[in-house]
Amino acid sequence: MEKTIKYIGLDVHKNSIAIAVADNSRNQEVRFYGTIPNRLDVLDKVARKLICDGSELRFVYEAGPCGYQIYRHLTQNGFECMVAAPSQIPKKSGQRIKNDRRDAIDLARLHRAGELTAVYVPHAEDEALRDLSRAREDAKFATRKAKQQLSGFLLRHGHIYGGRSNWSKAHFNWIADITLPHPGQQITLQEYVDAVQTGCERVERITQQLKKLAENWRMIPVVKALQAMRGVSFIVAITTVAELGDLGRFDHPQQLMAYLGLIPSEYSTGDKVKRGPITKTGNGHVRRVLVEAAQAYRLPARVSRALAKRHDGLPSQVRNIAWKAQLRLCQRYRRLIGRGKPKNVVVTSIARELIAFMWAIAKQVQPVCQTEKQVNMNTNF
């Protein structure tokens, strides 16, 4: 006798979960089960009721702000669960009514039809490093904003620094010697200075914690190998690996380029072919650090002292790929600039090829640290 499969659609919110059930027979209607509090113990009760007749349960919910707690809980209890990519869920253009009930029913129906695309669910340790990396990024943004506010305040009052570089020790000494006419303005200046210094200390503190925790991370061999490439510092490498996880889950580097939104958009029909800017889909954190790393290839190819130090202890295959990448990307940068391409277009093109070489390096070292097979390791989104 064929085993009955029930597809369970979960519309997850902060305080509630709307549940819909679809049997494996496509002739049967999808029924709305009800709404429960967003608590794992209540979800377990629902699962026990639905499985009491011997059915196999397959859960699905959209990726969102509630994270992967439900996914990990269900998979640990032996249930199959998918976290669907919201941007890939088919939508009916004529449907003008949206509520939790309909969302849950649509998820169950589409899961039964196999029309949903799963997102990559990171390992718990990978997610922890990713959270810390994003915290550093937030701290950098806040510090940059504080510096802009301080610079704007000084400019409004006619104080312009004439030294070589801002935010150096000499610059802060120059700021400390400034005397403003009103006590309120002097207090404002000191508050802005404190905000900048606090932000810089916070960034440095998080950076040190990243380096310390990464020493025992299972993906540290990949992080070290990626740093063999020019422009790929520790922050670029750990951001890439923490955000993307196992780069080997992408069968081809073109899939990785598309995932990061680094490929041109296209709107073609018939004989008309029209391509536009990059799609900017997928992970924007990695795309940002890749664009920053690509700036290093504007200079002639060379192995600097710092880069040679990062090469110590790395396999020859990794060093060869890194040097091959540097020769190609430096030459390509100059060639595109010589053809009159805008600098931003050139840097984006270099970033697109850079991630392909990083994929090739990760393929060389990934088996060393691959200790766990995840349920959705072969998914690309």
Secondary structure, DSSP 4 states (H G I P E B T S, - for coil): -PPPEEEEEEEE-SSEEEEEEEES-TTSPPEEEEEEES-HHHHHHHHHHHHTTSPEEEEEEE-STTTTHHHHHHHHTT-EEEEE-GGGS---TT-----HHHHHHHHHHHHHHT---BPPPPPHHHHHHHHHHHHHHHHHHHHHHHHHHHHHHHHHTT----SSSTTSHHHHHHHHT---SSHHHHHHHHHHHHHHHHHHHHHHHHHHHHHHHHTT-TTHHHHHHHTTSTT--HHHHHHHHHHH--GGGSSSHHHHHHHTT-SEEE--BTTB--EEEE---S-HHHHHHHHHHHGGGGSPP---HHHHHHHTT--HHHHHHHHHHHHHHHHHHHHHHHTT--HHHHHHHHHHHHHHHHHHHHHHHHHHH-----TTTT---
